[in-house]
Amino acid sequence: MRNVSPVDKPSASSSEEQELPESNLLADNPRAARYEPLFPSETSLFPRILSPQQAVQSAQNCLLCADPAPCTLACPLQIDIPKAMNFIRQNQFLQAAAIFREKNPFAEACGRLCSEDLVCQKACNQVCSAAAPQINLLGEYVCFVERESGQQSITPGTPQDRSVAIVGSGPAGLACAETLVRSGISATIFEKMPLPGGMLRYGIPEYKLPPDWINNYIGALESVGVTFKTGINIGRDIPVDDLIQQGFSAVFIAVGCNIDSIPDIPGVDLPGVCLASEFIARARLIPEQLPLEMQHRQPLGIRILVLGGGNTALDCMRAALQIGSAEVTCVYEKSEADMPVSDLIKAEVKEAGAHFRYMTKPVRFIPDPQGNVSAVECLQCELGPPDQNGQRDSVPIPGSNFLLRADTIVVAMGVHPDPTIGKTTPGLSTYADGLITIDPATRATSRPGIFAGGDAAHGPHLVVSAVLDGMCAAHTIELSLNAASRI
Ligand code: SF4
């Protein structure tokens, strides 16, 4: 078992803790000066191994619940899952894939990204218990079979003389583009990063979504006429209003919500402290695929502390292990039960060798003599008195200060939206935190002709929810353009 980082004073009571060498000189660590996977890529697990017989067997566990089935109701896209399960039971994988893809252009990716204990699978588990069909796995599998068969394609609609600008090439933007193209409306996607894909490429670790899938999907969109313009930061380089003046009939803003929140902790700017989004992007991509300001090499240490307890923190831990860090420890201020993550994902990360320290509040980053971060000072926490709702928050114990040593510290303590577009688009209404205000039924913003969706409007959420927003916005845009042409 891997060791956790040593504790200097006082002991924070973990039987796994033991002394390690005083320091891991980054230069001595052959893995430290690069952010490249050392282990064989886990992408070979995509799609996760399943034989046709296993797929049929799993689908046979489906009870074919009466309409509306709990799984369909729970799915944000309302996919007719029992119908797909019935096709799989009869070995009709392509028909099953068509059911998934009809409502979700990202069905293959969502099969992997939708958490096993959320949405449709969670609803199914409640009616089907331990023998529930593996809906996500089966969706991913049949869509992969369809893609491999060469029968997966995007059929463009009859071309119309209309063009929509999409700002952001993550799941909402891409889903919007595909839906528009299917209606014959051309789409141009603007992306500030060097490559398209948004958070699918830059924010999700490779083990969850291999670049091949993203590249294939982008290629499929390009083949039906979607234009990608990368390296352009709309709102900063070009105002949204210029897009309208350039002749686009409508604009869909899907820039995500991916600016890391920086905690107000002394020393957070020390070398060796990095932000989660940059850590994941560096772990996943070669320098040329990163923005210029991120292309310099970043040393990576053996001992990594990840501060935070959400899905992004777990993604960072997994990425760190994959790169080759010997010790990866999550430091979370609350209890394990408070972690807003799937139990399955947490178990997976633990199994991969990571450690967790709960009820631990970081209060100061400490440099070594060279000025690089070498430790974080923490306070032990305990449960405080119940509030009026009976909830007990964690509160630091005065005087319980102790040090956790680390070579690299990753801050994964939340994200907030980029305020740039809100500030540079007159009349575009946003909430105080920067999220764009939309009509939940249409995804229309306060500005006529401008729509928004995905994390930029809701904050961090499931990929499948962003897909729903993109498709919904595309339908509204089509309807509004049709209505305008009849006037
Ligand atoms: S809830 Fe489960 S058992 Fe029922 S139809 Fe959906 S997948 Fe089948």
Residues whose N, C-alpha, C, O or C-beta is under 5 A from the ligand:
A	BS01	SF4	N61 C62 L63 L64 C65 A69 P70 C71 I81 P82 A123 C124 C128
